[in-house]
Amino acid sequence: MGNYMKYAIDKIENNIIVLENLNTKEITNINKNLLSFKVKEGDILVYQNNKYYLDNNEKEKRIKIIKEKFLKVKKGH
């Protein structure tokens, strides 16, 4: 697959999308016009070959992990 970076969409303000690099936790802002598809907070983007792609598989994995952590905390473990 070559070099790529994965980002979580932290928030969207006007035409600016705030991205968090999933590896480095670095914050990056991009213009919404760079994307040819709709996104929302919590979506995962992959940046490869100078393009952004939506990664629904990674998003589902993260949702599952968060739900499992929440259930453990709720049970008091």
C-alpha positions as CSV (number, residue, x, y, z in Angstrom):
1,M,0.0,0.0,0.0
2,G,3.0,2.3,0.3
3,N,3.3,5.3,2.6
4,Y,0.1,6.6,4.1
5,M,-1.2,8.5,7.1
6,K,-4.4,7.9,9.0
7,Y,-6.4,10.7,10.6
8,A,-9.5,11.0,12.7
9,I,-11.8,13.9,12.0
10,D,-11.8,15.8,15.3
11,K,-14.2,18.6,14.3
12,I,-15.5,20.5,11.4
13,E,-15.8,24.3,11.7
14,N,-17.2,26.2,8.7
15,N,-15.0,25.0,5.8
16,I,-12.1,23.8,8.0
17,I,-11.7,20.1,9.0
18,V,-9.5,19.5,12.0
19,L,-7.7,16.2,11.7
20,E,-5.8,14.2,14.4
21,N,-3.0,12.0,13.1
22,L,-3.7,8.6,14.7
23,N,0.0,7.8,15.1
24,T,1.6,11.1,16.2
25,K,-1.6,12.8,17.7
26,E,-0.5,15.9,15.7
27,I,-3.3,18.2,14.7
28,T,-3.7,19.3,11.1
29,N,-6.3,21.6,9.5
30,I,-7.4,21.1,5.9
31,N,-10.0,22.9,3.8
32,K,-13.2,21.0,3.2
33,N,-12.9,21.7,-0.5
34,L,-10.0,19.2,-0.7
35,L,-12.5,16.4,-0.2
36,S,-14.9,15.2,-2.9
37,F,-17.1,13.3,-0.4
38,K,-19.0,14.2,2.7
39,V,-17.5,13.6,6.1
40,K,-18.5,14.0,9.7
41,E,-16.7,14.1,13.1
42,G,-15.3,10.7,14.0
43,D,-14.7,9.6,10.4
44,I,-11.3,8.2,9.6
45,L,-9.3,9.5,6.6
46,V,-6.3,7.9,5.0
47,Y,-3.9,10.2,3.1
48,Q,-2.0,8.5,0.3
49,N,-0.7,9.6,-3.0
50,N,-1.7,13.2,-2.3
51,K,-5.4,12.2,-1.8
52,Y,-7.7,11.6,1.1
53,Y,-9.8,8.5,1.3
54,L,-12.6,7.5,3.7
55,D,-11.7,4.4,5.8
56,N,-14.9,2.9,7.2
57,N,-13.2,-0.3,8.3
58,E,-10.9,1.6,10.7
59,K,-13.8,3.7,12.0
60,E,-15.8,0.5,12.8
61,K,-12.8,-1.0,14.6
62,R,-12.3,2.2,16.7
63,I,-16.1,2.3,17.6
64,K,-15.9,-1.3,18.8
65,I,-12.8,-0.6,20.9
66,I,-14.4,2.5,22.5
67,K,-17.6,0.6,23.2
68,E,-15.6,-2.3,24.9
69,K,-13.7,0.2,27.0
70,F,-16.9,2.0,28.0
71,L,-18.5,-1.3,29.1
72,K,-15.5,-2.2,31.2
73,V,-15.6,1.1,33.0
74,K,-19.4,0.8,33.5
75,K,-18.9,-2.6,35.1
76,G,-16.2,-1.2,37.3
77,H,-13.3,-3.2,36.0
